[in-house]
Amino acid sequence: MKKWQFYLLSFTWGLPMTLIGCFVALALLIAGYKPKRFGWCWYFDIGKNWGGLELGVFFLKCKNGTYPLMCHEHGHALQNTLFGVFMPFVVCIPSAARYWYREYLQRVKGVKHSEMPDYDSIWFEGTATYLGKYYL
């Protein structure tokens, strides 16, 4: 995929997530947050110790988020260009549900991180990490 294809697909086929990202980015700009560039995306640093959230060509991440996390979120943006209007149902909702289920297991049930399957062991997370690293 070329950069122009990424933007064309993000603002057509992947418009639902990108449009949500535009509104969130506008709200964050008004609130005084400054966007930064990573790969083909723009991102905002918000809070600490929570991970990231992809919204089309935008993503949010925690301030202490690592380079691999940023690659992963960039990969979700690339998935948005592939799955388009189906992205919320195929990737976003399952990813969010899985993230919060893992948090529940750790915080409430006391399951150790090392006892859970690798985060990328499910296809939509592994693919996001692979695409993010491949295109950067």
Secondary structure, DSSP 8 states (H G I E B T S, - for coil): --HHHHHHHHTTTTHHHHHHHHHHHHHHHHTT---EEETTEEEEE-SSSS-EEEETTEEEE-TT--HHHHHHHHHHHHHHHHHGGGHIIIIIHHHHHHHHHHHHHHHTS---GGGS--GGGSHHHHHHHHHHHHT-
